[in-house]
Each structure stands twice: as C-alpha cells, then as structure tokens.
Amino acid sequence: MSTELALSSGIVLFLVLFIPFLIHLSHRLGKQESEGKAKNEAYESGISFIHKDSFERFNVKYYLVAILFILFDVETLFMFPWAVNLRELGYFGLFEMFTFMGLLLAGLIYVYKKGALKWE
C-alpha cells in the first residue's frame, strides 16, 4: 500500500468517525431548549412577524443603484488582466484601456445628468 493511499484512507476514516462523534457530543453537552411558542416562530429575534401585502412596492432606486454598481464594478474585471499584461500590450493596450475608461466615464456622466444618482 502506498503512503498517499494510507494517508488519505486514514484522513477519511478519521473524518467519518470524528465528525459524527462531535455532532453527538455537541447534542449531549449543548443547551437544551424548551418547547414553546417562540420556538415555532419563523424568526426568534424579538420582532413579531408582520403580515404585509405581497404586492408591496419598493423604491426603484434600490434596483437602479444595484444595477449601476454591478455595471461599474464589472470594469475591474476587465482592468485587472490589462494591468497584469500592460508591458506586453504596449501603447496599443494603453490606448485601448483609456478608450474603455473614457466610455465608462461617459456612461457615468450620462447617469449623473439623468439624475439617477440623486437619492430623494
């Protein structure tokens, strides 16, 4: 039997025996909760559950801010590989990234002028 096989078998055997033992031990030694009304509630945070209409309207600004965050955050996904390979890309890569950032800046200016960033 090779050493790697013996080691991996030992680790698997240890985990198979030790994890159920820890679960059993925590169940035995842990705090026992009493049965009651609060235990059957959906949330036990002290705030009573309030039934509301399922068609409650949310402010569209929440969604707009989330979409704008994702839109402008994705730019980092494109900028990181560019920054890593900047020397190999040369001046063309530099010009290309400045063009990309200029388009993003134009989009940000457009969004700002439309008033999407004003929180009222």
C-alpha positions, 0 to 999 in steps of 0.5 A: 500500500502506498503512503498517499493511499494510507494517508488519505484512507486514514484522513477519511476514516478519521473524518467519518468517525470524528465528525459524527462523534462531535455532532453527538457530543455537541447534542449531549453537552449543548443547551437544551431548549424548551418547547414553546411558542417562540420556538415555532416562530419563523424568526426568534429575534424579538420582532413579531412577524408582520403580515404585509401585502405581497404586492408591496412596492419598493423604491426603484432606486434600490434596483437602479443603484444595484444595477449601476454598481454591478455595471461599474464594478464589472470594469475591474474585471476587465482592468485587472488582466490589462494591468497584469499584461500592460508591458506586453500590450504596449501603447496599443493596450494603453490606448485601448484601456483609456478608450474603455475608461473614457466610455465608462466615464461617459456612461457615468456622466450620462447617469449623473445628468439623468439624475439617477444618482440623486437619492430623494 
